[in-house]
Amino acid sequence: MSEDANTGLGEDGEQLRTVADYQFGGGAGRALFPEDGRFTIKRSSSGRPQQVIGESNRIVSLNVDGRYTLGIEGGRRLLTLSPPRNRVVVGDESEPFVRDGKNVFAKFIDEVDDDLRPGDEALVVHETGDLLAVGRAELSADAMYDFETGMAVKVREGAGDES
């Protein structure tokens, strides 16, 4: 894997922003990859971007299907978008477990973005608005509200003790 360290995204910038806007909604591209940001792009041997890293942490990884998987840094950046976009909200009972990287179960969900579908990237947020984790939705928004059992979000990365 090769790396391009620079102050911007160069020729990849508009494409990366367009994919983010498509996947997460309008404005997500600029939230994830601001014009004045500093980024490192890790590339595959073929030159395709595989990861975009901010000044300290991974923002996103690019899957071979063209979609992003979020890192905690990417989740923090998407929090700047108007709620409830891409969010699953949990209360105090789940907070310490989710922050440590444990999965989110349907019975503990307080609110959810009505547009969330299985397979979508999700921000798991405490009712106070703090980012707890990022992961992949396993159920639709309706099912998250309706089910009393079952995994709602497969957590990929917890925020740890940070907020």
N, C-alpha and C positions, 0 to 999 in steps of 0.2 A: 504494500500500500504506500503510495507516495503522498506528500503533503504540499499544499500551497499555503504559505502563511502570508497574509497581506492585510491591508487595512479595509478592503472592501471585498466584494464577491466577484469583481471583474465581469467577464462575459457570461458567467453562470448566474449572475444576480437576478436578472429579470425572469429567467426560467424557474429558478428556485422560488421566487416570490409568487409567480403564477401558480405553481403547483400548490403552494401553501394556501393561497386564496381559494383555489378550487376545493381543497380538502377541508379546510377549517372555516371558510367564509371570508368575505371581503374584509380587507385590512390585515389579515393574518400574515401576509407576505412581508409587509412593512414592520409588523410587530416582531416577527421572528428575525428578520434580516434588515435592520434599519440601514439607510444609506451611509450613515456615519459610523457604523459598527466595525469592529475588528474581528476577523474570522480566520480560522484555519480550515481548509477543505482537505479532507483525506480522500484520496482517489484509489480506485481499483487499478489493477495492472493495465486495464484497457483505457484508463483515463476518466471513467465515469465517477462523478462525485458519490462517495459512500457515506461520509459523515461531515457535518458542519459543526465546528466547535467555536464557541464564543471565546471571550478572553480567558475563561477558566474551565468551563464545563461544556459538555456536549449539548447542542441545541436540538439537532435531529440526526437520525440516520435515514438514508434513502434505501428503501427496499427495491428489489429487482422488479416489483410490480409498479414502481413509480410513486408509491405512497411513502409518507414519512412515518417514522416512529419517533415519538418525543422523548427527549431527555428532560431532567428536572429543569434545566435552564430554559429549554423551549417551553415548558409548562408555565414557568414564571412569566415569560414574555407574552404568552397568550392570555394570561390573566388580565392584561391591559384591555382586552376586548370586552364589550358589554356583556354582562351576565344575562342569561345562563349559558351562553355559547360554550359547547364542548365540556360542560361541567356536570359532575355528579357530586352532590352535597351530602355530607354525613355529619353526625353530631359528636358529642363528647365521648359516647360509648365506644365508637370505632376509632377515634382520632389516634390514640397511641399505637394501635396495631397497624393501621394504614400507613402512618408516618414511618414505621419500621419496615414497610414493604410487604405487608400481608394483604391478601386479596380483600375486595369489598363484596359483602353479601347483601342481597336484595333487601332483606328485612331491616337493614340499618340505614337505608337511603331515605333522606328527608326530601330532597328535590333533585330533579334531573332535567337536562336540556331535552325538550320534547322531540328534537330532531335527531337525537343520538340513536344509532343503529348498531347491531352486532358487528364487530370488526372495526368500528371507529375508534380513533384515539380519544382518550378521555382524560380530563383533568379532575382529580379527586380533591375536593376542597372542603375544608371545615366550614361550618355554618357562619363563622366569623370572617370567612374569605381567605384564610391562609391556605396555600397549596400544601397538600399532604403527600400526593403521589401522582404519577402519570401511569397510564396503562391502556389496555384494550377493552372496550365494552364487549361483554359476552351476551348481553340481552338487549332488547329494544327498550326504549324509555318506558313504554306502557308495561312491559313485563317487569321492569325493575320496580315499578309501583305496585303491581298486582301480586307478584310472587312473595311468599313468606319464607321460602328457602331458595338456595341456589346462588352461585357466584354471579355477580353483576359486572364486576370489573376485575380483570386479571391484571394485577399491579406489576409493572415492569421495574419501577424504581420509586422508592419512597424518599421523602424529603429529609429523613433523619431528624436531628434536633434543630435544623435550620427552619426558618419561616420565610 
